[in-house]
Amino acid sequence: MKRITIDPITRLEGHGKIEIFLDDAGDVANAYFQVPELRGFERFCVGRPAEEMPRITNRICGVCPEAHHMAATKALDNLFQVEPPVVTKKIREMFYSAFYVTDHTTHFYALGGPDFVVGPDAPPAERNILGVVRKVGVDIGKQVIDTRMRNHHVIKMVGGRSVHPVAGLPGGWSKAISEEERREIEVIANQNIEFALFSLKIFEDIVLGNPEYMELVLSDAYTDRTYSMGMVDAQNRVNFYDGMIRVVDPEGQEFVKYHPRDYAQHIAEHVEPWTYLKFPYLKNVGWKGFVDGKDSGVYFATPLSRLNAADGMATPRAQEAYEKMYETLGGKKINGRYQPVHQRLATHWARLIELLYAAERMMELITDPEITDPNVRAPVTATPTEGIGCVEAPRGTLTHHYQTDERGILTKVNLVVGTTNNYAPMSMSIKKAASALIKRGTVISNGLLNRVEMAFRSYDPCLSCATHSLPGQMPLEVVIYDAERQEVERLSQYTSQCGT
Amino acid sequence: MTVKEKPKLAIYWASSCGGCEIAILNIGDKILAVDEAFEIVFWPCATDFKYADVEGYPDGYIDLCLFNGAIRSSENEEMAQLMRRKSKVLVAFGSCAHEGCIPALSNLTTAADTFDAVYIDNPSLDNPAGTLPQTVTQVPEGDLHIPVFHNTVRALDQVIPVEYVVPGCPPESPQIWAVLEAVINGVELPAPGSTVIGASHLAVCYECPLEKHEKTIERFYRPYEITPEPGLCLLEQGLVCMGIATRGGCGALCPQVGMRCEGCYGLLDGVEDQGANMVSALASVVGAGKPGDSEEDMEQQIAAAMETLVDPAGTFYRFNMAQSLLHRMRAGSNGNGNEAGKGAEL
């Protein structure tokens, strides 16, 4: 019997671990994806004044502090029962769109993209942003850097700081936008739209134009048929900042559409002793273990699931790109809406469609005549008790839930974080890819194991938020042992981070 | 003629949020100059070097190591010790490594209480059996291991000596570039020994454009209770701006968008405890001590003003808890402040 373990290279690393067990025949018996870190925000925030949460919880994740800042700010609106002025909502959403542009850009060019642009079997040293730049040219590398920089500039201008912004207040935003700033942001939004269209073109040229990649995208190894979750506006179109949470079943029928404040009636979290991260699932379907299908409460919450859960995109060019993806990968409509796409590698495509949507939405908002209204704060008068705030973080639906005493001092905090939603489906995707790719007698190559990693990289996982690296990457090094625990192969993989 | 060998650079993180890495990345295309000037021997996302490579390096092989993140687990600690051995110059980079940062507010609670909040008593949990993470779990296929979760968050120099500290949550990108540029140009660094670089030696107030008028206040306000007058000092309007007791270098960004300084660049030179420093600074702005007031009146006025200040511990020590006198007292009583619990915590 041969036992294969995918294990961090040393105990020191500790940022994530995959264990794959083979049966006596040499096929995959089981796989475990462990998250070995915890930082404890849900406890140490107790006793803090609630209004500080936008500036405390952004430290959960330095890659997506804007998401925590925004979920916390919205939870404060709810907690203090105050409706922000219309302009404030527009400023927040514009700011949030700029964040989406930089975050999705980072993922596509530095994290997920290298598997396609450089190739799934390329040496690990090449499967990174530098490899992408070598493949597509330094000019594009500079465009990626410029895109990140100009949007971080907007984040700093409007939110106070480019990392860990500070401007969120209950019913308000501490900073109004001047006409001069508005004009500057409009130029940036326009550049973002061009960049998003250009990125979609790269994807179409490299992936859609390559039958081998398309076979990979469509293969069963990367297909899991779970429920899809995403936030939608009043017309059931994708929205990142506000709306209802819609869940569709694996066939594409709406399973539920609920207000984020009712999340605890719909989401429950399962605990396993071998990991610090919890496994959320659909409470009204139930936890049936790590299985897909309509009878299992496992859902996913990613760019792909958001598109699956919605009826379309709210901006014109993103809608065109959306239709193209569904026509290419499925094309069947039921009750007027496309059936979900379950091929997880299509998440990279969905992410670029969202990139375009974020850029177009940013443009819509910054050219809104109201956006420079200086009255950005509503007075706060109510006595706080409980508040829930929700946004779509790039890596999944993000919910903050606070309870306070009558002075607004926190007594209880619950956070259901982007990547956490995807913990069960990621675990399943890893097992499925490993089972499909590792068979008795298979020679385990680095490229083959990279293809196992690709199963979860599409989710852009952001593990304990204590683990990460450069543009949200975390190296998870992998060592394969034979039955005698002799090392036979090693490789590294990249993930980003964003959890609690 | 031999090509001059480039200095070797490593960047590592322990328990942190990733913001320090994003801040490094936000130096923009200057990152290409860093790549040019240094041989990067360990920055796993950008290069293919592995931990085993680091272990294989001779001691002192790395010329400059930027280490961000706090020390929360035995793994973090072992990694800190490894990087210490391999590095000539080790920098505690960012607030977590410098002073524990916001997650060190955990030092006001315990690992057991944290487990309870996360895994037991929580509105969305489904955990009737009360399952907690365990360092070793037997599954049908074998044993699964996860690291131990410590009770206490420690700053890097509470575990190993460091030459320099770059403060900030995160350090502002222009400051990061200033430090790297100085190293690239061979500028002599100050004497080592937890020495602060990449920041000012004066308080945030000195770089803040908001005007001070030596105005005193009778009470404090929470940020949603008032809309501050633009252009005027926030502390003098009753917002608990930490700028007066916080090292500058950030450019006073937060006050310029109407939000108080939270203190992320840490304490000032010669100060032992940031919170104590802030309390004494506040005494000078509360409207106490007018001519003719008795000592008793003054005490009452100060007490009344302080009544309006919520969560002093979480305000004055938001970033500096691990380095505070308070934490050191706790940590001093039982080693590093750990205690046995029922789950995987220590």
Contacts between the chains, C-beta under 8 A, distances in Angstrom:
chain1	res1	chain2	res2	distance
A	3	B	142	7.7
A	9	B	50	5.9
A	9	B	51	5.2
A	9	B	52	5.8
A	10	B	51	5.3
A	10	B	52	7.2
A	10	B	55	7.6
A	11	B	75	6.3
A	11	B	78	7.4
A	11	B	147	7.4
A	12	B	51	6.1
A	12	B	75	5.5
A	12	B	78	5.0
A	12	B	79	4.9
A	12	B	82	6.6
A	13	B	51	5.8
A	13	B	75	7.3
A	13	B	79	7.9
A	14	B	73	6.9
A	14	B	75	4.0
A	14	B	76	7.9
A	14	B	147	5.2
A	17	B	146	8.0
A	19	B	142	7.7
A	19	B	144	6.4
A	21	B	141	3.8
A	21	B	142	6.4
A	29	B	141	5.9
A	30	B	139	7.6
A	30	B	140	7.6
A	30	B	141	5.3
A	32	B	139	7.0
A	32	B	144	5.9
A	34	B	144	6.4
A	34	B	146	5.9
A	36	B	75	7.9
A	36	B	146	4.4
A	36	B	147	5.1
A	37	B	15	7.1
A	37	B	72	8.0
A	37	B	73	7.5
A	37	B	147	7.7
A	38	B	114	7.3
A	38	B	118	6.9
A	38	B	133	7.5
A	38	B	149	5.6
A	39	B	15	6.7
A	39	B	72	7.3
A	39	B	103	5.2
A	39	B	106	7.6
A	40	B	103	7.2
A	40	B	106	5.0
A	40	B	109	7.7
A	40	B	111	7.9
A	40	B	114	4.0
A	40	B	117	7.6
A	40	B	118	7.0
A	41	B	103	7.6
A	42	B	114	7.6
A	42	B	117	4.6
A	42	B	118	5.3
A	42	B	122	7.0
A	43	B	106	7.1
A	43	B	109	5.4
A	43	B	113	5.6
A	43	B	114	4.1
A	43	B	116	7.6
A	43	B	117	3.9
A	43	B	118	7.0
A	44	B	103	7.2
A	44	B	105	4.3
A	44	B	106	4.5
A	44	B	108	6.6
A	44	B	109	5.7
A	44	B	114	7.4
A	45	B	105	7.8
A	46	B	109	7.7
A	46	B	117	7.2
A	47	B	108	7.2
A	47	B	311	6.5
A	47	B	313	8.0
A	47	B	314	6.5
A	48	B	105	7.6
A	48	B	311	5.8
A	48	B	314	4.8
A	49	B	222	6.4
A	49	B	310	5.1
A	49	B	311	5.4
A	49	B	314	7.6
A	51	B	222	6.0
A	51	B	223	5.7
A	51	B	224	5.4
A	52	B	311	7.9
A	52	B	314	7.4
A	55	B	259	7.7
A	55	B	262	6.3
A	56	B	102	5.7
A	56	B	318	7.8
A	59	B	17	5.2
A	59	B	19	7.4
A	59	B	101	6.7
A	59	B	102	4.4
A	59	B	103	6.9
A	59	B	169	7.0
A	60	B	17	6.3
A	61	B	17	5.4
A	61	B	18	6.2
A	61	B	19	7.9
A	62	B	16	7.4
A	62	B	17	4.0
A	62	B	18	3.8
A	62	B	19	2.3
A	62	B	20	6.7
A	62	B	21	7.0
A	62	B	22	5.2
A	62	B	23	7.8
A	62	B	170	6.5
A	63	B	17	7.8
A	63	B	18	4.6
A	63	B	19	7.7
A	63	B	22	6.2
A	65	B	17	7.6
A	65	B	19	6.5
A	76	B	224	7.9
A	80	B	224	7.0
A	110	B	45	7.8
A	123	B	48	7.7
A	124	B	48	5.3
A	125	B	47	7.2
A	125	B	48	3.7
A	128	B	45	6.9
A	128	B	46	6.5
A	129	B	46	7.4
A	130	B	46	6.7
A	142	B	29	6.7
A	145	B	28	6.0
A	145	B	29	5.5
A	145	B	31	7.6
A	148	B	25	7.1
A	148	B	26	7.5
A	149	B	26	7.1
A	149	B	28	4.8
A	152	B	26	5.6
A	156	B	253	7.6
A	159	B	257	7.5
A	160	B	253	5.7
A	160	B	254	5.6
A	160	B	256	7.4
A	160	B	257	3.9
A	160	B	259	6.1
A	161	B	253	5.3
A	161	B	254	7.0
A	162	B	23	7.9
A	162	B	26	5.8
A	162	B	173	7.2
A	163	B	19	4.6
A	163	B	22	5.2
A	163	B	23	5.3
A	163	B	26	7.0
A	163	B	170	5.1
A	164	B	19	6.0
A	164	B	169	6.3
A	164	B	170	7.0
A	166	B	253	8.0
A	166	B	254	5.0
A	166	B	257	6.5
A	166	B	259	4.4
A	166	B	262	7.8
A	167	B	257	5.5
A	167	B	258	7.8
A	167	B	259	6.5
A	169	B	223	6.0
A	169	B	224	5.5
A	170	B	224	5.0
A	171	B	224	7.3
A	172	B	224	7.4
A	174	B	223	7.8
A	174	B	257	5.2
A	174	B	258	4.1
A	174	B	259	5.2
A	175	B	257	4.4
A	175	B	258	6.5
A	263	B	124	7.0
A	264	B	123	4.7
A	264	B	124	5.0
A	267	B	124	5.6
A	268	B	124	5.9
A	268	B	125	7.1
A	268	B	126	4.0
A	269	B	122	7.6
A	269	B	124	5.1
A	269	B	125	5.4
A	269	B	126	6.1
A	269	B	127	7.7
A	270	B	126	5.6
A	270	B	127	7.5
A	271	B	119	5.5
A	271	B	125	7.2
A	271	B	126	7.7
A	271	B	127	4.5
A	271	B	131	4.5
A	271	B	132	7.6
A	271	B	133	8.0
A	272	B	131	7.0
A	272	B	137	7.9
A	273	B	131	5.3
A	273	B	132	6.7
A	273	B	133	5.9
A	273	B	134	4.4
A	273	B	137	4.6
A	274	B	133	7.4
A	274	B	134	7.2
A	274	B	137	4.0
A	274	B	139	6.7
A	274	B	144	4.1
A	274	B	146	6.5
A	275	B	133	6.5
A	275	B	146	6.5
A	276	B	133	5.1
A	276	B	146	6.5
A	276	B	149	7.4
A	276	B	344	7.8
A	278	B	118	7.7
A	278	B	119	7.5
A	278	B	125	7.6
A	280	B	124	7.3
A	283	B	126	7.5
A	287	B	126	6.6
A	377	B	227	5.6
A	380	B	224	4.5
A	380	B	225	7.3
A	401	B	123	6.4
A	401	B	124	7.9
A	407	B	310	6.7
A	408	B	222	7.7
A	409	B	310	6.5
A	409	B	311	6.9
A	412	B	117	7.9
A	412	B	122	8.0
A	412	B	123	7.7
A	413	B	117	7.5
A	414	B	122	5.3
A	414	B	123	5.2
A	414	B	124	6.0
A	416	B	124	6.1
A	465	B	17	6.1
A	465	B	18	7.5
A	466	B	15	5.0
A	466	B	16	6.7
A	466	B	17	7.4
A	466	B	69	7.8
A	466	B	72	7.7
A	468	B	13	7.1
A	468	B	16	7.8
A	468	B	17	7.6
A	468	B	18	3.7
A	468	B	21	6.8
A	469	B	13	6.7
A	469	B	18	7.2
A	469	B	21	5.7
A	469	B	43	7.8
A	469	B	44	6.4
A	469	B	45	4.1
A	470	B	21	5.3
A	470	B	24	7.9
A	470	B	25	6.3
A	470	B	43	7.2
A	470	B	45	3.9
A	470	B	46	5.9
A	471	B	21	7.6
A	471	B	22	7.2
A	471	B	25	5.9
A	471	B	45	7.7
A	472	B	18	6.2
A	472	B	21	8.0
A	472	B	22	7.6
A	473	B	45	3.9
A	474	B	45	7.5
A	475	B	44	3.5
A	475	B	45	5.9
A	477	B	44	7.8
A	477	B	50	5.6
A	477	B	51	6.8
A	490	B	50	7.3
A	492	B	44	6.6
A	492	B	48	6.7
A	492	B	50	6.6
A	494	B	45	6.1
A	496	B	18	7.8
A	497	B	18	5.7
A	500	B	118	7.9
